[in-house]
Amino acid sequence: MDNSKIIEALDRDPLAQAQSAADQIAKITKKLSHQVALVLGSGWISAADSLGKPTHEFSATELPGFINPTVAGHGGKIRSYDLNTDGKITSVLVFLGRTHFYEGLGMNAVCHSVRTAVKAGCKSIVLTNAAGGINRDYKVGQPVLIRDHISLTAASPLSGANFVDLTDLYSKDLRNIVKQSDSQLSEGVYVHWRGPTYETPAEINMMRTVGADLVGMSTVPEAIAAHALGAKVLAISLVTNAAAGVTGEKLDHAEVIAAGKAAATRIGDLLAKVLPKL
């Protein structure tokens, strides 16, 4: 099926497409359900190797509604893991890459991974991303838990009279679980920027003025879509560069990928510890 037909099917009935994809995952993995899903952002893919050997790995395009990622640093694979902690098995679904709003495919394509994960049984969704550090105290390579967000896209994955409370969108309970494994983790406010252009120094100054710590081009639509379906959401940003104007240096996507790879071991070890606890 070509991309236009996939998008048309997603827009016609996104939840039916998510259910069909979840049914296919169950067929491929021979698992009735998964408990936790992990979406890996730019440069994060190698962190998945710290989870050990997956029981299954397959192309996302084997499932209804998925289009291959077009952005460097994002794979097109999905993995299934069984993580054993004290004799308890947690089945984890890992998406190696995502679709971004700036790719022009629509919000339903952006949110298809997390909707599929929820339909596959996942009660907790972990979203990761590469972000620019607006907070001057942040260092490149530092992971930061997202406690809240500011959307500057004027777009939502929801439509109609679908009023969803976002007060605890980024679950405080899940953040506390992660901080039990790494008490040094900071929390911050993430700005969703449409992209694909990076922000100007003046825009970063505006964001800092209204209370932002991080800026990136993903995560927020997925968080809202998963939360609207009843899942708990944990979001982690990796500071891969200082935001525009902070250091005076120009921004470069290759720098983002390199910083993510450099921090992969630390991030992967953290994920391996906390995913079974979620």
MIDO-836603 format. One record per residue (C-alpha): x, y, z; residue in one letter. Coordinates in nm, 3 decimals. Each point is the difference from the previous one (the first is absolute). Example, Ala and Ser with C-alpha at 12.3 -4.5 7.8 and 13.67 -1.06 7.14 Angstrom:
BEGIN
> 1.230,-0.450,0.780,A
> 0.137,0.344,-0.066,S
***
This chain:
BEGIN
> 0.000,0.000,0.000,M
> 0.139,0.342,-0.089,D
> 0.042,0.270,0.264,N
> -0.303,0.203,-0.108,S
> -0.231,-0.299,0.048,K
> 0.155,-0.077,0.338,I
> -0.059,0.358,0.115,I
> -0.355,-0.007,-0.136,E
> -0.075,-0.318,0.200,A
> 0.154,0.149,0.315,L
> -0.201,0.319,-0.029,D
> -0.322,-0.190,-0.066,R
> 0.023,-0.212,0.317,D
> 0.329,0.030,0.195,P
> -0.107,-0.226,0.286,L
> -0.110,-0.279,-0.233,A
> 0.337,0.019,-0.174,Q
> 0.174,-0.011,0.340,A
> -0.201,-0.307,0.099,Q
> 0.088,-0.173,-0.328,S
> 0.370,0.076,0.056,A
> -0.021,-0.130,0.359,A
> -0.164,-0.321,-0.121,D
> 0.286,-0.048,-0.246,Q
> 0.256,0.055,0.277,I
> -0.167,-0.272,0.207,A
> 0.012,-0.232,-0.301,K
> 0.369,0.068,-0.070,I
> 0.119,-0.018,0.362,T
> -0.238,-0.272,0.121,K
> -0.065,0.221,0.304,K
> -0.354,0.082,0.100,L
> 0.108,0.340,0.130,S
> 0.288,0.230,0.092,H
> 0.011,0.203,0.318,Q
> 0.235,0.290,-0.080,V
> 0.088,0.182,-0.322,A
> 0.313,0.201,-0.072,L
> 0.031,0.249,-0.288,V
> 0.361,0.092,-0.075,L
> 0.087,0.346,-0.131,G
> 0.288,0.139,-0.204,S
> 0.328,-0.166,0.091,G
> -0.160,-0.224,0.264,W
> -0.019,-0.320,-0.208,I
> 0.326,-0.151,0.124,S
> -0.130,0.036,0.358,A
> -0.241,-0.285,-0.076,A
> 0.294,-0.241,-0.019,D
> 0.037,0.031,0.378,S
> -0.332,-0.179,0.036,L
> 0.162,-0.322,-0.121,G
> -0.110,-0.224,-0.284,K
> -0.354,0.057,-0.126,P
> -0.229,-0.296,-0.046,T
> -0.116,0.150,-0.330,H
> 0.100,0.280,-0.237,E
> -0.197,0.094,-0.309,F
> -0.060,0.290,-0.235,S
> -0.269,0.244,0.106,A
> -0.135,-0.008,-0.354,T
> -0.110,-0.360,0.055,E
> -0.280,0.153,0.208,L
> -0.302,0.198,-0.124,P
> 0.038,0.377,0.018,G
> 0.379,0.026,0.025,F
> 0.226,0.193,-0.238,I
> 0.377,-0.025,0.005,N
> 0.164,0.291,0.189,P
> 0.159,0.259,-0.226,T
> 0.226,0.167,0.258,V
> 0.366,-0.090,0.063,A
> 0.046,-0.170,0.336,G
> -0.341,-0.170,-0.010,H
> -0.028,-0.366,-0.094,G
> -0.306,-0.171,-0.139,G
> 0.007,-0.303,0.229,K
> -0.208,-0.122,0.292,I
> 0.139,-0.231,0.266,R
> -0.167,-0.214,0.263,S
> 0.188,-0.078,0.323,Y
> -0.072,-0.216,0.301,D
> 0.178,0.163,0.293,L
> 0.047,-0.224,0.304,N
> 0.012,0.174,0.337,T
> -0.005,-0.222,0.309,D
> -0.180,-0.271,-0.192,G
> -0.266,0.234,-0.137,K
> -0.016,0.036,-0.378,I
> -0.091,0.337,-0.148,T
> -0.069,0.006,-0.373,S
> 0.127,0.326,-0.149,V
> -0.076,0.133,-0.346,L
> 0.275,0.225,-0.139,V
> -0.045,0.230,-0.298,F
> 0.333,0.090,-0.158,L
> -0.095,0.343,-0.131,G
> -0.315,0.204,-0.054,R
> -0.191,0.220,-0.243,T
> 0.019,0.376,0.062,H
> -0.265,0.265,-0.056,F
> 0.234,0.195,-0.231,Y
> 0.008,-0.293,-0.244,E
> -0.345,0.112,-0.114,G
> -0.175,-0.336,0.038,L
> -0.252,0.118,0.258,G
> -0.054,-0.055,0.370,M
> -0.144,-0.349,-0.039,N
> 0.325,-0.121,-0.156,A
> 0.196,0.168,0.280,V
> -0.206,-0.176,0.269,C
> -0.045,-0.339,-0.163,H
> 0.283,-0.165,0.196,S
> -0.135,0.089,0.343,V
> -0.360,-0.079,-0.093,R
> 0.117,-0.338,-0.127,T
> 0.193,-0.056,0.322,A
> -0.306,0.073,0.215,V
> -0.213,-0.232,-0.212,K
> 0.275,-0.263,0.044,A
> -0.056,0.018,0.376,G
> 0.260,0.254,0.112,C
> -0.107,0.188,0.312,K
> 0.318,0.210,0.015,S
> 0.152,0.188,-0.294,I
> 0.358,0.127,0.017,V
> 0.082,0.273,-0.250,L
> 0.357,0.114,-0.062,T
> 0.136,0.284,-0.208,N
> 0.301,0.213,-0.082,A
> -0.044,0.355,0.124,A
> 0.169,0.335,0.001,G
> 0.090,0.123,0.344,G
> -0.161,0.336,0.076,I
> 0.082,-0.023,0.370,N
> 0.359,0.120,0.025,R
> 0.072,-0.246,0.282,D
> -0.051,-0.299,-0.231,Y
> 0.299,-0.175,-0.153,K
> 0.024,-0.181,-0.333,V
> -0.058,-0.372,0.061,G
> -0.224,0.059,0.302,Q
> -0.336,-0.183,0.021,P
> -0.290,0.207,0.134,V
> -0.346,-0.122,0.102,L
> -0.281,0.202,-0.155,I
> -0.246,0.117,0.266,R
> -0.209,0.227,-0.224,D
> -0.006,0.148,-0.349,H
> -0.081,0.311,-0.201,I
> -0.130,-0.060,-0.351,S
> 0.082,0.263,-0.261,L
> -0.144,-0.198,-0.292,T
> -0.367,0.093,0.046,A
> -0.080,-0.363,-0.090,A
> -0.150,-0.291,0.193,S
> -0.026,-0.372,-0.077,P
> -0.358,0.010,0.128,L
> -0.302,0.134,-0.184,S
> -0.362,0.077,0.074,G
> -0.143,0.057,0.346,A
> 0.262,-0.224,0.157,N
> 0.097,0.187,0.316,F
> 0.295,-0.165,0.176,V
> 0.155,0.123,0.326,D
> 0.379,0.034,-0.034,L
> 0.078,0.094,0.361,T
> 0.193,-0.324,0.061,D
> 0.088,-0.071,-0.363,L
> 0.359,-0.087,0.092,Y
> -0.067,-0.242,0.283,S
> 0.149,0.108,0.331,K
> -0.013,-0.362,0.118,D
> 0.213,-0.118,-0.292,L
> 0.246,0.287,0.045,R
> 0.043,-0.097,0.364,N
> 0.071,-0.361,-0.097,I
> 0.275,0.114,-0.237,V
> 0.151,0.234,0.259,K
> 0.030,-0.292,0.242,Q
> 0.254,-0.143,-0.247,S
> 0.171,0.336,-0.066,D
> -0.069,0.263,0.264,S
> 0.215,0.255,-0.186,Q
> -0.243,0.028,-0.292,L
> -0.135,0.349,-0.062,S
> -0.356,0.078,-0.106,E
> -0.094,0.267,-0.252,G
> -0.262,0.158,-0.225,V
> 0.022,-0.101,-0.366,Y
> -0.109,0.218,-0.291,V
> -0.142,-0.170,-0.308,H
> 0.130,0.187,-0.306,W
> -0.138,-0.101,-0.338,R
> 0.327,0.013,-0.194,G
> 0.171,-0.097,-0.217,P
> 0.182,0.332,0.043,T
> 0.174,0.045,0.330,Y
> -0.105,0.290,0.220,E
> 0.147,0.348,-0.022,T
> 0.184,0.149,0.299,P
> -0.293,0.239,0.051,A
> -0.245,-0.290,0.006,E
> 0.214,-0.183,0.254,I
> 0.007,0.312,0.215,N
> -0.381,0.011,-0.019,M
> -0.023,-0.365,0.104,M
> 0.233,0.054,0.294,R
> -0.205,0.300,0.109,T
> -0.320,-0.207,0.019,V
> 0.169,-0.275,0.202,G
> 0.140,-0.252,-0.249,A
> 0.308,-0.213,0.066,D
> 0.015,-0.211,-0.318,L
> -0.112,0.021,-0.360,V
> -0.057,-0.270,-0.261,G
> -0.216,-0.111,-0.291,M
> -0.180,-0.308,0.134,S
> -0.152,-0.175,0.302,T
> -0.290,0.232,0.090,V
> -0.257,-0.134,-0.254,P
> 0.089,-0.359,0.091,E
> -0.027,0.076,0.372,A
> -0.345,0.151,-0.043,I
> -0.123,-0.285,-0.221,A
> 0.122,-0.269,0.241,A
> -0.139,0.183,0.303,H
> -0.336,0.042,-0.171,A
> -0.018,-0.380,-0.035,L
> 0.069,-0.049,0.371,G
> 0.372,-0.080,0.000,A
> 0.250,0.150,0.242,K
> 0.274,0.201,-0.169,V
> 0.366,0.044,0.087,L
> 0.209,0.228,-0.221,A
> 0.378,0.041,0.006,I
> 0.198,0.258,-0.195,S
> 0.368,-0.036,-0.076,L
> 0.167,0.340,-0.023,V
> 0.193,-0.038,-0.324,T
> 0.087,0.366,-0.057,N
> -0.038,0.342,0.154,A
> -0.299,0.180,-0.150,A
> 0.047,0.283,-0.251,A
> 0.173,0.302,0.142,G
> 0.116,-0.169,0.322,V
> 0.358,-0.053,-0.117,T
> -0.001,0.188,-0.330,G
> 0.076,-0.322,-0.190,E
> -0.207,-0.109,-0.300,K
> -0.233,-0.301,0.035,L
> 0.060,-0.321,-0.193,D
> -0.204,-0.324,-0.013,H
> 0.321,-0.206,-0.025,A
> 0.100,0.146,0.337,E
> -0.331,-0.118,0.143,V
> 0.058,-0.356,-0.120,I
> 0.360,-0.006,0.126,A
> -0.098,0.121,0.347,A
> -0.269,-0.265,0.021,G
> 0.245,-0.276,-0.090,K
> 0.254,0.129,0.252,A
> -0.257,-0.022,0.281,A
> -0.147,-0.332,-0.116,A
> 0.161,-0.220,0.266,T
> -0.117,0.211,0.293,R
> -0.347,0.041,-0.144,I
> -0.031,-0.367,-0.091,G
> 0.104,-0.113,0.348,D
> -0.259,0.234,0.152,L
> -0.275,-0.134,-0.229,L
> 0.093,-0.361,0.073,A
> -0.038,0.068,0.374,K
> -0.327,0.188,-0.008,V
> -0.210,-0.150,-0.281,L
> -0.098,-0.314,0.196,P
> -0.103,0.221,0.295,K
> -0.247,0.206,-0.200,L
***
